[in-house]
Amino acid sequence: MDVPLYLEPRLESRLASLLRARTFLHTLAGGLGSPLNVVLPDRIAENLAAFRTVYRRHHLSGGIYFAHKANRSSALVRRLAATDAAMDVASLGELQHALGCGFAPDRIMATGPKNPEFLWLAARCGTAVNIDGPGELDALAALVRGHGLPRVRILLRLSGFRAPGVRLLTRQSRFGTAEGDLDALLKSVERHTDAVELTGVGYHLDTTSPAEKAVALEGCVKALDTCRARGFTPRAVDIGGGFGTDYLADGAQWQRYTTELTNAALGTRPPMTWRRHTYGLRNENGTLRGALALYPAHRPTAGAPYLDALLSLPAPSLGRPLATLLLENLYELHTEPGRALVDQCGVTLARVLEVRRTEAPERTEAAGRTEATDRTDTADRTAPDHLLVRLDANADDIGLEEHGVLVDPVLVPRAARTDTGTGPVAVYLAGNLCLEADMITRRAVHLPAAPEPGDLLAFANTAGYCMDFSADEAQQQPVARKVAVWQEEAAETADGPGPEDARWHWCLDEQYWPHVTRRTKGPA
Ligand SMILES: *Cc1c(COP(=O)(O)O)cnc(C)c1O
């Protein structure tokens, strides 16, 4: 094999310690099956605290609403209920779940597309409703009147912002009301003042670009001015989610990997993928076309630091930092982080069922036939170069590939290996469905040593969308069970192996309540 192209996961201390707990992980997967999702509720509280620190630094108040859709876990939501977080729910089921986990309605906001049942329960219990457009507003007002409910707090979701003199238009969205239609929407709000109370405006943009978000944030501040000029008294700007996660330990690995993917698409290096998958790139007569359809797995500024950077940007037309703009008006800032709040909060374990040799990827025509033949004769036949590793999990259980996140799994061997193994190998990870397309990775993953049947592969940082967003019972394969894990507090392990590797405890996700972590404390 050529030089291994690793994409090693970023593992902060808690997650790194968990992945070193080999016996613990094998006991869990042995008892509960493969695949298995493991969540770390204490970490979500730490991520929340990091967001709150950014608010404080900018002297801002407002709600940090966890976008529930990123993960279905009860443990994560219940752990957040014990903090000052709020919840962004986008379905009837998520609303019921948040209420049942301990969130009072005044800490919940209903967002996204809504059916009548979702809207009714939101109105009945008095959560805030993030209004998508005039139709939803009419439906909500009719429910409130029809059932004699108290006025419901609403925010208006806007989109299609443009800043005067700035040639940047925010991206199209199928959600929200165009900024230019605000006037008509406010006329509707005026008609419904008996049923709703306007408390803010906001956006959620599916982009990583801070410049686009700056245009939208300033647009919201101006929209609030418009609202106030019309006699409303809203105070909040809701800037949605999209703060992102850095999945990789080493940015240089990402640079090198994406460069090589580009070279492979151009045919100037051997293919790196299963059946010439190109992640959206095309070679048109020697010219590279298309764009890499991947999540930017290396994001040096992600999560709370991304919020900090955004708030420090100058407003595109008003010039002052965005945080200053909010502060001058005494506006509150609401955020709806999903992926960023569950950063480092979960791992998906999958058992290795079979390891077999497979063909090295075919050369593209452009790479030349002689070279391809050489390779087959030498490297390919002698070295355990390309392995097909079949896992007891399928692509929907892992979800990294589906969400365009390229990051290597961590090998958790069944037994401590005496020999140092095979050296680096390239493996394709195949799933447990009887389906050609069930590939957990469509790229050759480079691992420092070959896995063996019975080993576990740990996919780190899957709590954001990957571990359970699309998991289903295809072919009656079991959906992964989910467990919550936590460590004893450092002070109690003074005689033990040190706080980093303090003993791990676990329970089923649905059994977790915030008091359980305290149950492990011995008598004082
Ligand atoms: C998905 C979504 C979020 C969360 O997005 P992340 O990228 O996970 O932070 C927040 N708000 C709305 C309205 C969403 O649809």
The ligand as an SDF file (V2000), in Angstrom:
LIG
                    3D

 15 15  0  0  0  0  0  0  0  0999 V2000
  -31.5670   21.1150   11.8490 C   0  0  0  0  0  0  0  0  0  0  0  0
  -31.9110   22.3970   12.4820 C   0  0  0  0  0  0  0  0  0  0  0  0
  -31.1090   22.9220   13.5060 C   0  0  0  0  0  0  0  0  0  0  0  0
  -29.8200   22.2750   13.9570 C   0  0  0  0  0  0  0  0  0  0  0  0
  -28.8380   22.3440   12.9850 O   0  0  0  0  0  0  0  0  0  0  0  0
  -27.3260   21.8700   13.3310 P   0  0  0  0  0  0  0  0  0  0  0  0
  -26.6200   22.0290   12.0500 O   0  0  0  0  0  0  0  0  0  0  0  0
  -27.4130   20.4700   13.7840 O   0  0  0  0  0  0  0  0  0  0  0  0
  -26.8250   22.7770   14.3910 O   0  0  0  0  0  0  0  0  0  0  0  0
  -31.5290   24.0800   14.1270 C   0  0  0  0  0  0  0  0  0  0  0  0
  -32.6620   24.7100   13.7550 N   0  0  0  0  0  0  0  0  0  0  0  0
  -33.4520   24.2470   12.7570 C   0  0  0  0  0  0  0  0  0  0  0  0
  -34.6720   24.9920   12.3930 C   0  0  0  0  0  0  0  0  0  0  0  0
  -33.0950   23.0780   12.0930 C   0  0  0  0  0  0  0  0  0  0  0  0
  -33.8690   22.6320   11.0980 O   0  0  0  0  0  0  0  0  0  0  0  0
  1  2  1  0
  2  3  1  0
  2 14  2  0
  3  4  1  0
  3 10  2  0
  4  5  1  0
  5  6  1  0
  6  7  2  0
  6  8  1  0
  6  9  1  0
 10 11  1  0
 11 12  2  0
 12 13  1  0
 12 14  1  0
 14 15  1  0
M  END
$$$$
